[in-house]
């Protein structure tokens, strides 16, 4: 969907609510409290009332849209912009795009972005199989190297990347890149019947992979790909995802706190895994309409 399509189809509140209603209740509206399908629509108030328990609710109740003061048209445009921004979009840029230089507030745009990211983070993550590549990278600070940030007391953050070759991606903020940590992410995200796991020559992977077939490339001697019986041993595909992430951090977001790094990783992962989905906007709305509310107090706690 293009921005032109969006503004033509969903330029009014009732049009936006009609779409959300269809996505949330494809088989008919049901009460959020007692699950009854005996529901009246109060058109004058954009609400529903259950005939069984008299509970009143709207299509945005108990969702990521809950208690919002923003028009749904703004929500829809913000969602589309985040979906289509391959390297992400900063809250400052979103503010300028939606409200201009002198309107709106950065805090509103920032909160809006994080609520959309929250819904993205709740997407299903099926186990990965086939050929899986795994690697680690370090983000934060200006100095090169592992664990070096702005100062010695502000080390870089560890990001673990797992990608099925020609398939889905997983990003995780990790405490470290030790054997136990890597093993945990392997067990939680890679199927036991995976064909092969490809990593670099970091020794921690040897114990983390266990009995699964394991192939490595040695970056220390400038080895980045080699062929064994027609199979390409490389971690280039997961590293390409790291490159996209770092371009997003440096070129779009500019500054990310360690606390909120997982939210940005979730956004990048969600968008990357659905990059070929022609209905990405609708798919994102579907996750937003089923996600629990995220209060500003909880976000900034």
Backbone as a ProteinNet text record, in pm:
[ID]
protein_1_A
[PRIMARY]
XXXXXXXXXXXXXXXXXXXXXXXXXXXXXXXXXXXXXXXXXXXXXXXXXXXXXXXXXXXXXXXXXXXXXXXXXXXXXXXXXXXXXXXXXXXXXXXXXXXXXXXXXXXXXXXXXXXXXXXXXXXXXXXXXXXXXXXXXXXXXXXXXXXXXXXXXXXXXXXXXXXXXXXXXXXXXXXXXXXXXXXXXXXXXXXXXXXXXXXXXXXXXXXXXXXXXXXXXXXXXXXXXXXXXXXXXXXXXXXXXXXXXXXXXXXXXXXXXXXXXXXXXXXXXXXXXXXXXXXXXXXXXXXXXXXXXXXXXXXXX
[TERTIARY]
84.3	0	87.9	52.3	125.2	58.4	128.7	71.3	-50.9	-47.8	-163.9	-284	-261.4	-369.6	-428.1	-339.4	-383.2	-471.5	-426.7	-503.3	-637	-645.6	-771.8	-869.7	-817	-904.4	-936.2	-844.4	-861.8	-833.5	-910.9	-893	-990.9	-1075.4	-1174.9	-1176.9	-1220.1	-1220	-1306	-1424.5	-1512.8	-1453.8	-1376.5	-1311.5	-1202.6	-1127.4	-1022.7	-1083.4	-1189.5	-1253.6	-1316	-1367	-1425.4	-1319.2	-1198.5	-1090.5	-1044.9	-1030.4	-988.2	-1091.8	-1218	-1325.7	-1315.1	-1289.1	-1276.9	-1156.9	-1046	-925.9	-940	-1006.7	-1017.3	-1122.1	-1232.5	-1341.7	-1385.2	-1304.7	-1339.3	-1467.8	-1508.4	-1629.2	-1742.6	-1733.8	-1838.8	-1793.4	-1843.2	-1802.4	-1846.1	-1754.1	-1789.9	-1747.9	-1819.4	-1793.8	-1655.1	-1584	-1449.8	-1451.2	-1564.7	-1573.2	-1627.4	-1742.6	-1805	-1800.6	-1743.8	-1726.7	-1857.4	-1964.1	-2091.7	-2090.3	-2158.4	-2170.9	-2300.6	-2373.5	-2496.9	-2459.9	-2426.3	-2370.2	-2444.7	-2474.6	-2533	-2423.6	-2434.7	-2340	-2402.9	-2336.5	-2384	-2315.6	-2374.9	-2308.8	-2277.6	-2361.4	-2338.5	-2213.6	-2168.4	-2054.5	-1934.9	-1944.5	-1839.4	-1804.8	-1910.1	-1890.5	-1986.6	-1964.1	-2050.4	-2098.3	-2215.9	-2268.9	-2316.5	-2270.3	-2308.5	-2447.7	-2533.2	-2668.6	-2668.7	-2564.4	-2560.6	-2513.1	-2402.5	-2345.2	-2344.6	-2397.7	-2408.4	-2272.6	-2167.6	-2034.6	-2022.6	-1971.8	-1951.1	-1802.1	-1772	-1632.8	-1627.3	-1508.6	-1488.5	-1388.5	-1363.3	-1271.5	-1127.5	-1097.6	-962.6	-942.1	-1049.4	-1039.4	-946.6	-858.8	-764.5	-668.6	-635.9	-538.9	-428.5	-333.8	-224.4	-274.8	-396.9	-457.4	-528.5	-540.3	-624.8	-589.4	-692	-679.2	-592.8	-584.5	-505.8	-582.3	-508.2	-568.4	-539.1	-470.9	-439	-548	-572.8	-669.2	-617.5	-708.2	-666.8	-599.3	-635.4	-568.8	-419.1	-382.5	-241.9	-173.3	-240.6	-188.4	-159.9	-254.4	-239.5	-120.3	-106.1	6.3	139.3	144.6	267.8	304.9	206.3	231.4	285.7	226	273.4	416.2	445.8	580.4	684.3	654.3	748.1	761.4	652.8	657.7	744.5	737.4	804.3	946	985.4	1120.4	1215.9	1288.1	1373.4	1474	1527.6	1627.6	1568.6	1436.4	1372.2	1351.8	1273.7	1246.7	1251.2	1323.4	1334.4	1205.2	1187.5	1070.2	1072.3	1191.1	1201.5	1152.7	1194.3	1152.4	1002.5	950	805.9	728.6	776	711.2	708	821.6	826.8	736.1	728.1	646.7	497.6	457.6	314.9	261.7	343.6	293.4	370.9	485	564.7	658.6	729.3	832.5	774.9	661.8	613.4	490.2	451.6	333.8	370.4	281.7	308.1	425.1	457.9	570.4	653.5	781.3	869.7	824	781.7	739	621.6	527.3	411.9	456	546.4	595.5	674.8	757.3	839.4	751.9	650.8	558	479.8	439.6	366.1	451.3	576.8	667	684.3	700.3	724.8	601.7	484.2	364.8	352.3	389	388	494.4	612.8	718.9	676.5	603.7	557.2	471.5	381.5	296.5	381.1	481.1	570	645.5	682.8	762.3	683.9	550.9	466.8	436.7	495.5	473	528.6	466.3	511.1	653.6	727.1	864.3	879.6	843.8	858.9	1005.4	1030.9	1166.6	1229.8	1358.7	1431.3	1494	1491	1551.3	1629.3	1669	1747	1889.1	1942	2074.6	2057.3	2118	2102.3	2238.9	2245.8	2367.6	2349.4	2456.7	2449.8	2577.1	2561.2	2677.1	2643	2743	2723.6	2787.1	2731.5	2788.4	2776.9	2838.7	2843.2	2802	2707.6	2657.3	2666.5	2683	2691.4	2831.5	2842.8	2973.4	3038.1	3150.4	3217.7	3345.3	3401.5	3527.4	3506.3	3600.8	3592.5	3634	3583.2	3625.6	3515.5	3538.4	3438.8	3440.3	3323.3	3310.4	3362.2	3399	3450.6	3346.7	3308.3	3208.7	3263.9	3178.2	3222.4	3326.5	3300.1	3393.2	3400.6	3495.7	3512.4	3390.5	3318.3	3200.9	3074.1	3085.9	2970.6	3006.5	3011.6	3051.9	2946.7	2988.3	2893.3	2794.8	2680.6	2578.2	2598.2	2577.7	2592	2459.3	2462	2343.5	2372.3	2288.5	2299.2	2205.1	2256	2173.9	2168.3	2049.6	2030.1	1942.8	1987.8	1908.8	1908.9	1790.6	1778.6	1813	1899.1	1940.6	1819.2	1798.4	1680.9	1551.4	1563.1	1445	1443.2	1384.2	1359.9	1486.2	1475.6	1583.4	1538.4	1632.8	1608.6	1719.8	1680.5	1775.3	1751.1	1859.2	1846.2	1953.7	1914	2013.5	2055.6	2184.8	2236.4	2329.2	2343.6	2434.6	2580.1	2605.7	2741.6	2733.5	2849.2	2854.6	2927.6	2895.1	2956.5	2876.1	2936.2	2875.3	2733.4	2711.8	2579.4	2474.2	2510.4	2416.4	2382.1	2483.4	2460.8	2377.5	2405.2	2330.8	2182.8	2155.2	2016.1	1941.1	2001.1	1933.5	1919.5	2016	2006.3	1890.2	1879.3	1773.2	1635.3	1624.9	1493.9	1449.3	1542	1507.1	1542	1626.4	1667.2	1614.3	1548.6	1489	1596.5	1559.5	1653.5	1692.4	1607.3	1638.8	1696.8	1761.9	1828.7	1937.9	1959.4	2059.4	2201.2	2230	2364.4	2357.3	2444.6	2458.6	2595.7	2596	2720.5	2749.5	2870.6	2911.8	3052.9	3102.1	3243.6	3322.5	3451.1	3537.3	3542.4	3449.7	3443.6	3429.8	3519.7	3524.5	3395.6	3325	3203.4	3097.2	3098.9	2998.2	3014.1	3137.8	3163.4	3083.8	3085.9	3010.5	2862.1	2825.7	2684.7	2605.4	2668.1	2598.1	2568.7	2656.9	2634	2657	2562.1	2578.9	2532.5	2476.4	2430.4	2551	2534.8	2643.1	2678.5	2807	2853.2	2969.5	2956.7	3063.4	3100.7	3227.7	3274.7	3358.6	3362.3	3454.6	3543.2	3669.1	3766.7	3791.7	3723.8	3740.2	3877.2	3943.5	4073.9	4179.6	4156.9	4251	4183.8	4085.9	4015.3	3942.6	3891.6	3809	3662.4	3588.2	3448.5	3353.3	3406.2	3322.1	3412.5	3367	3436.2	3333.2	3366.2	3273.1	3321.3	3229.3	3254.9	3149.5	3187.6	3094.1	2971.5	2996.2	2888.5	2814.3	2844.5	2778.5	2864.7	2804.9	2877.7	2879.4	2997.2	3014.5	3041.6	2942.6	2954.4	2851.2	2880	2781.7	2741	2760.6	2735.9	2590	2495.4	2354.9	2310.1	2356.4	2321.7	2399.4	2520.9	2598.3	2536.5	2470.1	2401.1	2286.4	2222	2116.5	2176.1	2295.3	2364.2	2396.1	2437.7	2470	2347.9	2231.8	2108.1	2074.2	2091.8	2066.3	2155.5	2283.5	2376.5	2353.3	2309.2	2274.6	2151.4	2059.6	1943	1982.6	2075	2118.6	2193.4	2285.7	2369.2	2296.2	2213.2	2153.8	2012.6	1939.3	1799	1775.8	1808	1777.7	1884.6	2010.7	2124.9	2164.9	2068.9	2100.7	1993.5	2038.1	1946.3	1996.5	1909.8	1949.1	1951.5	2033.8	2040.8	1904.8	1831.2	1700.6	1604.1	1601.7	1504.2	1559.7	1686.5	1744.3	1660.4	1607.6	1525.6	1405.2	1347.2	1232.1	1272.2	1388.1	1436.7	1477.1	1533.6	1567.6	1440.6	1334.9	1208.4	1149.4	1157	1106	1182.4	1316.3	1398.2	1372.9	1361	1335.6	1198.1	1097	960.7	954.4	1012.1	1008.2	1091.7	1206.7	1294.5	1226.7	1163.3	1100.4	978	924.4	805.1	833.4	958.8	999.7	938	893.6	831.6	678.9	627.5	483.5	412.7	328.9	259.7	155.6	115.9	17	80.6	202.7	275.1	200	140.5	66.5	-50.3	-129.2	-243.9	-197.1	-88.9	-34.8	8.4	67.8	110.2	-10.2	-113.1	-235.5	-297.5	-290.5	-347.8	-275.6	-146.1	-72.7	-104.7	-126.7	-156.4	-292.7	-386.9	-523.2	-536.8	-435.3	-438.7	-336.9	-258.4	-156.8	-217.2	-168.6	-214.8	-167.2	-237.8	-197.2	-57.1	13.3	143.5	134.2	134.2	123.8	258	252.8	376.3	455.5	385.4	452.7	528.9	469.2	537.5	655.8	639.4	746.2	868.1	845.1	955.3	997.7	939.9	973.4	1121.7
-119.7	0	124.8	221.2	346.9	450.4	561.2	667.5	728.6	733.6	783.6	692.6	561.1	464.1	480.5	499.4	510	633	746.5	869.6	867.9	794.8	784.6	689.5	581	477.9	499.9	563.5	574.6	717.5	809.7	950.5	996.9	907.3	943.7	837.9	878.9	789.7	666.1	683.2	568	466.4	512.9	420.8	340.6	406.4	337.7	235.4	273.8	182.5	61.7	83.7	-27.8	-131.9	-86	-179.5	-252.9	-180.4	-243.5	-345.5	-312.2	-404.8	-534.1	-522.2	-640	-725.2	-659.3	-732.6	-798.2	-729.1	-782.2	-890.3	-873.5	-970.4	-1016.6	-1096.1	-1140.1	-1223.2	-1281.6	-1365.1	-1300	-1168.6	-1097.3	-1048.2	-931.7	-870.5	-956.9	-973.5	-1044.4	-962.2	-978.5	-902.7	-935	-831.5	-851.8	-909.7	-897.5	-946.9	-1089.5	-1114.9	-1247.6	-1329.8	-1271.7	-1339.9	-1368	-1306.7	-1323.9	-1251.3	-1310.2	-1246.3	-1165.8	-1158.8	-1080.7	-936.1	-859	-725.9	-624.2	-510	-397.8	-296.6	-237.4	-133.6	2.8	83.2	217.8	313.8	334	409.3	552.6	611.6	751.4	769.8	662.1	671.9	587.8	526.1	438.3	330.2	278.8	176.7	60.5	-46.3	-163.7	-188.2	-249.9	-285.2	-429	-505.6	-646.5	-659.2	-737.2	-757.4	-848.2	-930	-1025.8	-961.4	-884.5	-828.9	-677	-614.2	-467.4	-395.7	-468.9	-408	-328	-204.4	-120.5	-115	-123.3	-123.5	-73.4	-40.8	2.1	-90.9	-69.1	-154.9	-137.2	-25.2	-0.6	-38.7	-78.2	-115.1	-235	-228.2	-335.3	-366.8	-266.3	-284	-179.7	-181.6	-85.4	56.6	69.4	200.5	255.1	175.2	209.4	345	424.5	553.5	652.8	637	730.3	860.5	969.3	1098	1136.7	1049.5	1075.4	1020.1	1087.8	1038	908.6	818	690.3	709.7	817.2	845.8	868.8	933.9	956.4	824.2	740.7	607.8	529.4	533.7	458	509.6	640.1	696.1	662.9	671.7	639.2	492.3	405.4	263.2	235.7	297	277.3	328.7	443.8	500.5	409.3	351.9	261	129.4	86.1	-37	-21.2	94.4	115.1	170	210.3	264.4	147.9	108.7	-10.5	-3.1	114.4	132.4	201.5	200.7	261.7	411.2	469.3	612.6	665	773.3	830	900.1	919.3	991.2	1136.4	1195.1	1332.7	1340.9	1242.9	1242.7	1218.3	1128.9	1101.7	1227.4	1297.9	1422	1523.2	1542.6	1639.3	1598	1467.7	1419	1431.8	1403.9	1404.8	1541.6	1618.7	1744.5	1867.9	1850.2	1965.4	2007.9	2115.1	2159.7	2218.4	2285.5	2364.8	2308	2185.6	2124.7	1989.3	1940	1811.5	1819.2	1707	1703.2	1579.4	1589.2	1474	1358.7	1389.7	1285.1	1205.8	1274.4	1207.3	1113	1162.3	1079.1	960.1	982.6	875.5	766.7	810.1	715.1	638.8	707.2	643.9	534.7	565.8	467.4	344.7	367.1	253.9	165.8	222.1	137.6	49.9	104.2	22.8	-86.9	-51.9	-151.7	-260.9	-221.3	-319.7	-426.5	-383.6	-479	-567.8	-509	-586.7	-693.8	-661.3	-754.9	-878.8	-873.9	-986.1	-1083.6	-1062.3	-1151.2	-1290.1	-1391.4	-1529.7	-1547.2	-1634.2	-1666	-1816.6	-1876.3	-2021.2	-2062.6	-2187.2	-2239.4	-2240.9	-2217.8	-2212.6	-2348.7	-2387.1	-2515.1	-2496.3	-2607.2	-2598.7	-2554.9	-2464.9	-2406.8	-2275.8	-2269.1	-2152.4	-2089.6	-1958.8	-1884.3	-1807.7	-1801.2	-1733.8	-1652.6	-1532.2	-1445.4	-1344.9	-1274.3	-1170.9	-1041.9	-931.1	-800.8	-712.5	-596.5	-506.3	-367.1	-307	-175.3	-79.6	48.7	151.4	207.9	338.9	400.4	422.1	492.6	526.7	447	390.1	318.8	181.6	137	6.9	-101.3	-222.1	-333.6	-382.8	-497.6	-560.6	-499.3	-458.1	-412.6	-273.7	-196.1	-61.5	41.2	126	227.4	366.2	456.5	593.7	598.5	517.9	510.3	365.4	337.2	199.3	149.7	242.4	201.9	200.6	225.5	218.2	130	-2.2	-93.6	-102.1	-156.2	-177.5	-287.6	-285.7	-387.1	-503	-624.1	-743.5	-773.6	-792.5	-831.2	-964.4	-1062.5	-1193.7	-1197.8	-1243.4	-1258.3	-1403	-1451.7	-1587.3	-1575.7	-1633.9	-1624.3	-1756.2	-1801.6	-1915.2	-1868.2	-1941	-1897.9	-1892.2	-1776.3	-1748.2	-1752.7	-1725.1	-1731.7	-1623	-1655.1	-1557.9	-1520.9	-1406.4	-1350.5	-1338.6	-1354	-1327.9	-1237	-1134.2	-1044.6	-1049	-1048.6	-1047.7	-959.2	-880.5	-813.3	-912.1	-938.9	-1040	-976.2	-1042.7	-995.4	-1015.2	-1122.9	-1154	-1252	-1295.4	-1393.3	-1518.9	-1561.5	-1681.5	-1805.6	-1920.4	-2046.8	-2064.7	-2039.9	-2060	-1970.4	-1846.3	-1751.8	-1793.2	-1828.6	-1869.8	-1997.8	-2091	-2217.1	-2191.9	-2096.7	-2062.8	-2015.5	-1926.2	-1874.7	-1982.5	-2072.6	-2182.9	-2273.8	-2311.1	-2402.4	-2341.4	-2209.6	-2143.3	-2107	-2106.6	-2055.4	-2146.1	-2245.1	-2332.9	-2472.8	-2530.2	-2662.8	-2768.9	-2874.8	-2983.2	-3058.7	-3053.7	-3124.1	-3031.1	-2921.4	-2830.5	-2906.8	-2869.1	-2939.3	-2902.9	-2776	-2730.6	-2588.8	-2560.7	-2425.3	-2372.8	-2255.8	-2194.7	-2071.9	-2065.7	-1952.6	-1910.2	-1806.4	-1774.2	-1863.9	-1835.7	-1926.1	-1897	-1815.6	-1790.1	-1922.5	-1947.6	-2076.7	-2107.9	-2005	-2027.4	-2103.7	-2093.9	-2162.9	-2314.4	-2360.5	-2504.8	-2577.4	-2523.6	-2586.5	-2555.1	-2441.2	-2401	-2483.1	-2517.6	-2589.5	-2733.3	-2795.4	-2933.3	-3033.5	-3126.3	-3236	-3201.9	-3084.8	-3044.2	-3023.3	-3054.7	-3030.8	-2882.2	-2855.7	-2719.3	-2688.6	-2583.1	-2539.8	-2396.3	-2363.8	-2230.6	-2168.1	-2035.1	-1959.1	-1877.4	-1864.3	-1796.8	-1655.2	-1560.2	-1421.3	-1365.8	-1429.5	-1380.8	-1392.5	-1483	-1497.6	-1451.9	-1364	-1305.2	-1409.7	-1513.2	-1612.2	-1577.8	-1552.3	-1513.2	-1608.3	-1692.2	-1791.1	-1895.5	-2019.2	-2127.9	-2233.6	-2316.6	-2419.3	-2557.9	-2637.7	-2777.4	-2864	-2935.3	-3021.3	-2943.1	-2822.5	-2740.7	-2658.4	-2676.8	-2600.7	-2481.3	-2364.8	-2242.2	-2221.8	-2229.6	-2205.6	-2056.8	-1984.9	-1840.2	-1790.2	-1677.9	-1610.2	-1477.4	-1465.6	-1338	-1294.1	-1389	-1347.6	-1288.6	-1345.9	-1284.9	-1155	-1148.3	-1023.9	-911.7	-946.6	-843.5	-783.7	-865.2	-813.8	-721.3	-756.3	-668.2	-533.5	-537.9	-413.5	-323.9	-384.8	-307.2	-245.6	-323.4	-273.4	-154.5	-165.1	-57.4	66.9	47.1	163.3	233.2	153.4	212.4	293.4	238.3	307.4	435	426.3	541.1	644.3	596.6	687.8	734	656.2	691.2	726.6	632.9	654.1	736.8	722.4	799.8	763.4	751.6	722.2	630.7	518.7	422.2	387.3	391.4	352	199.8	149.4	5	-49.9	29.9	-14.8	-43.3	43.6	30.4	-40.3	-82.9	-153.2	-272.4	-358.9	-471.5	-429.2	-312.6	-266.3	-234.4	-171.5	-140.2	-267.2	-363.1	-491.4	-562.4	-555.4	-619.2	-555.4	-422.2	-353.8	-395.9	-396.9	-433.2	-578	-666.6	-807.6	-827.8	-763	-775	-731.5	-616.7	-562.7	-648.6	-694.8	-776.9	-908	-973.1	-1102.6	-1091.9	-970.9	-950.1	-857.9	-849.4	-755.4	-786.5	-910.5	-948	-958.1	-918.5	-928.2	-806.3	-824.6	-709	-647.7	-720.2	-670.6	-639.5	-587.7	-561.4	-464.3	-360.8	-263.2	-329.2	-408.4	-476.7	-577.3	-647.4	-744.6	-676	-558.7	-483.9	-438.1	-387.4	-347.8	-466.2	-582.3	-702	-732.2	-712.5	-731.9	-621.5	-500.7	-388.9	-403.3	-460.1	-470.9	-585.5	-673.1	-784.1	-766.4	-658.1	-634.4	-561.4	-592.6	-525.5	-380.4	-294.7	-153.7	-138.6	-32.8	1.8	145.5	161.8	296.1	367.6	499.5	578.1	553.6	534.5	507.5	377.3	275.4	145.9	155.4	228.6	241.8	312.6	411.1	491.7	452	343.4	302.6	268.5
0	0	0	-83.4	-89.8	0.2	24.7	105.7	37.5	-95.7	-170.6	-152.2	-160.6	-138.3	1.6	98.5	237.1	258.8	209.5	230.4	157.1	47.1	-26	42	99	155.8	303.1	377.3	522.6	569.4	518.2	552.9	659.6	709.1	810.6	919.8	1037.9	1153.6	1131.6	1071	1051.9	954.8	855.4	763.1	833.5	919.3	995	1090.5	1158.6	1253.4	1182.7	1063.4	987.9	955.6	919	889.5	1015.4	1124.6	1249.1	1297.3	1280.2	1317.2	1237.3	1109.6	1023	1062.4	1098.2	1135.9	1273	1364.7	1501.3	1514.3	1444.5	1455.1	1315.9	1248.6	1112.4	1106.4	1219.3	1222.1	1300.1	1318.6	1389	1524.8	1565.1	1691.3	1808.5	1905	2027.6	2148.5	2257.6	2379	2433.3	2473	2526.6	2667.6	2734.9	2872.4	2878.7	2817.3	2830.1	2701.8	2594.3	2466.1	2391.9	2436.7	2368	2233.5	2136.5	2005.8	1993.6	2102.4	2105.6	2142.3	2039.8	2060.7	1975.7	2034.4	1960.6	1926.3	1807.8	1768.4	1793.2	1876.4	1907.2	1812	1700.2	1592.9	1631.3	1715.5	1753.2	1838.4	1901.3	1991.8	1945.5	1829.1	1778	1880.5	1947.7	2049.9	2027.9	2106.2	2104.9	2247.6	2258.6	2390.5	2388.1	2484.3	2493.8	2554.7	2489.5	2541.1	2663.4	2679.3	2789.8	2920.9	2912.6	3036.8	3040.1	2933.8	2924.7	2920	2889.9	2882.5	2752.9	2764.8	2647	2612.7	2485.6	2440.5	2297.3	2252.7	2114.8	2048.3	1921.1	1847.5	1895.9	1964.6	2013.4	2160.3	2228.4	2369.5	2386.6	2486.7	2520.1	2404.8	2326.3	2217.9	2233.2	2143.6	2146.4	2121.9	2065	2041	2164.1	2268.8	2383.5	2443.7	2469.6	2537.3	2459.8	2328.6	2249.4	2226.2	2219.4	2187	2042	1971	1831.1	1741.1	1631.7	1533.1	1472.9	1442.1	1382.3	1247.2	1176.5	1049.5	1070.9	1182	1215.7	1247.4	1323.4	1354.3	1225.5	1134.1	1009.3	928.6	919.5	843.6	909.8	1042.3	1114.2	1093.6	1097.9	1078.2	938.9	838.8	702.1	685.8	743.1	731.5	795.3	911.2	975.6	899.1	838.2	759	633.7	572.2	444.1	457.5	577.4	597.9	621.4	518.7	524.9	637.4	664	769.5	892.2	903.4	1017.9	1000.1	1089.5	1087.5	1230.6	1250.3	1384.3	1423.5	1554	1602.5	1555.6	1545.3	1495.3	1350.1	1268.2	1128.4	1116.7	1198.4	1196.4	1235.1	1336	1378.4	1264.5	1197.5	1088.2	972.7	945.9	834.5	862.3	986.2	1020.3	1059.7	1131.4	1185.7	1140.7	1077.8	1038.4	1149.8	1126.8	1220	1348.3	1340	1452.9	1520.7	1484.6	1544.9	1603.9	1691.1	1751.6	1848	1910.5	2002.6	1977.7	2009.1	1993	2082.2	2205.9	2297.8	2241.7	2179	2118.3	2007.2	1921.3	1809.7	1862.1	1963.4	2021.2	2083	2158.1	2221	2114.8	2010.7	1900.8	1836	1807.7	1746.1	1834.9	1964.1	2054.5	2071.9	2061.4	2069.7	1945.2	1831.1	1709.5	1719.2	1769.5	1786.8	1884.8	1989.3	2086.2	2018.8	1932.1	1860	1768.5	1703.3	1616.1	1694	1818.3	1898.2	1939.1	1928	1970	1857	1740.8	1626.7	1656.2	1597.6	1616.9	1565.6	1634.6	1595.2	1584.6	1472.1	1457.6	1462.2	1500.9	1507.7	1368.7	1363.6	1237.6	1208.1	1080.9	1042.6	912.9	851.8	728.6	759.2	677.8	700.9	777.1	894.8	981.2	1006.9	990.5	1020.4	1150.3	1228.5	1357.8	1377.8	1430	1450.9	1560.5	1605.5	1706.5	1657.4	1702.6	1670.6	1793.7	1786.8	1901.6	1855.8	1926.2	1887	2003.6	1970.5	2072.1	2084.1	2100.9	2113.3	1978.5	1978.1	1853.8	1830.4	1936.1	1920.7	1860.1	1781	1718.3	1817.7	1795.5	1877.9	1969.5	2028	2113	2253.1	2296.5	2432.6	2460.5	2358.6	2382	2340.1	2431.3	2401	2421.3	2463.2	2486.5	2598.8	2704.1	2816.9	2860.7	2946.6	2992.5	3069.1	3134.9	3211.7	3127.8	2996.7	2906.6	2788.1	2809.3	2702.1	2592.7	2481.4	2372.7	2410.3	2342.5	2365.3	2267.2	2317.9	2235.2	2167.3	2036.9	1961	1892.5	1920.2	1857.1	1737.3	1624.8	1505.2	1461.3	1432.4	1380.3	1255.9	1147.6	1024.2	948.2	915.5	825.2	685.2	619.1	486.3	393.6	331.9	249.4	330.8	460.3	545.3	650.7	765.3	871.2	947.9	1014.9	1094.4	1239.7	1332.9	1473.7	1525.9	1600.5	1665.7	1816.5	1894.7	2039.7	2101.3	2198.5	2282.3	2390.1	2399.9	2492.9	2595.9	2707.4	2811.6	2771.3	2696.8	2654.5	2538	2490.5	2381.6	2428.6	2551	2607.3	2569.2	2593.4	2551.3	2603.9	2732.5	2790.9	2728.8	2702.3	2641	2499.8	2421.8	2283.3	2277.8	2368.8	2372.4	2400.1	2489.8	2522.9	2399	2320.7	2201.3	2094.3	2086.8	1990.3	2026.4	2152.5	2196.4	2180.6	2199.6	2195.1	2054.5	1957.9	1825.1	1708.1	1730.9	1621.9	1647.1	1547.2	1558.2	1580.7	1652.7	1679.6	1553.4	1450.3	1325.9	1219.9	1263.2	1171	1094.6	969.9	888.5	931.5	940.7	974.3	1030.2	1126.8	1180.5	1139.6	1077.8	1031.9	1118.6	1173.8	1257.7	1218.8	1286.8	1271.6	1367.4	1385.6	1461.2	1610.7	1662.1	1805	1880.2	1975.9	2043.9	2120.1	2165	2243.3	2165.4	2032.5	1952.5	1957.2	1973.1	1969.5	2076.6	2199.2	2306	2299.4	2240.7	2234.8	2134.2	2022.7	1915.2	1954.6	2030.3	2073.7	1962.8	1946.5	1851.5	1709.7	1690.7	1557.5	1466.2	1337.3	1242.7	1242.4	1253.7	1274.8	1180.7	1103.1	1014.3	1048.1	1032.4	1068.6	958.4	959.9	875.4	968.3	930.8	1015.4	964.7	1024.7	983.6	1020.7	1117	1160.5	1051.3	957.4	844.8	714.8	728.9	614.2	529.9	597.4	527.8	554.3	447.6	462.2	390.6	302.2	233.4	170.5	175.1	105.4	68	-26.7	-74	-33.1	18.7	52.8	-13.9	-117.3	-192	-239.5	-288.7	-341.6	-238.6	-109.2	-2.7	33.6	41.3	73.9	225	283	425.6	444.2	492.7	509.3	609.3	669	754.9	692.9	562.9	495.2	500.6	501.7	498.7	632.2	743.6	872.5	891.3	836.5	847.7	764	655.2	576.8	656.9	740.8	828.3	934.7	986.5	1079.6	1014.4	888.4	817.5	806.8	777.9	769.8	904.9	1011.7	1146.5	1178.6	1148.3	1182.4	1096.8	972.8	891	948.6	1004.8	1070.2	1192.1	1272.5	1393.6	1358.1	1263.9	1230.4	1144.4	1052	955.7	985.9	1066.7	1093.4	1240	1329	1470.7	1541.4	1498.6	1550.1	1692.8	1781	1920.6	1978.8	2035.7	2095.7	2235.5	2333.4	2468.4	2478.4	2570.2	2591.1	2633.4	2711.4	2759.5	2645.2	2545.4	2437.6	2313.5	2318.1	2204	2158.4	2250.2	2204.3	2120.4	2148.3	2070.2	1927.1	1910.2	1775.3	1701.4	1772.5	1710.9	1663.3	1745.1	1708.3	1583	1574.3	1455.1	1330.8	1340.4	1225.3	1183.7	1282.2	1254.4	1188.9	1244.1	1192.6	1046.4	1018.4	882.4	786.2	831.7	747.5	709.3	805	778.6	688.5	674.7	591.7	473.4	435.5	330.1	194.9	174.9	48.1	59.4	172.7	197.2	137.7	36.7	-23	69.9	175.3	271	406.3	403.6	527.9	618.2	560	639.8	712.4	640.8	701.4	805.7	776.4	870.9	999.9	987.6	1106	1187.5	1121	1191.7	1265.1	1204.9	1267.9	1399.6	1404	1528.5	1629.1	1579.8	1669.3	1734.4	1663.5	1715.2	1815.1	1822.5	1918	2030.1	2025.5	2128.3	2248	2366.8	2487.7	2490.7	2563.1	2572.3	2632.7	2590.6	2647.2	2698.3	2830.4	2887.2	2882.8	2884.8	2883.8	3011.6	3121.8	3250.4	3245.3	3185.6	3175.1	3080	2971.6	2872.3	2930.3	3016.2	3068.1	3209.6	3261.8	3399.3	3410.7
[MASK]
+++++++++++++++++++++++++++++++++++++++++++++++++++++++++++++++++++++++++++++++++++++++++++++++++++++++++++++++++++++++++++++++++++++++++++++++++++++++++++++++++++++++++++++++++++++++++++++++++++++++++++++++++++++++++++++++++++++++++++++++++++++++++++++++++++++++++++++++++++++++++++++++++++++++++++++

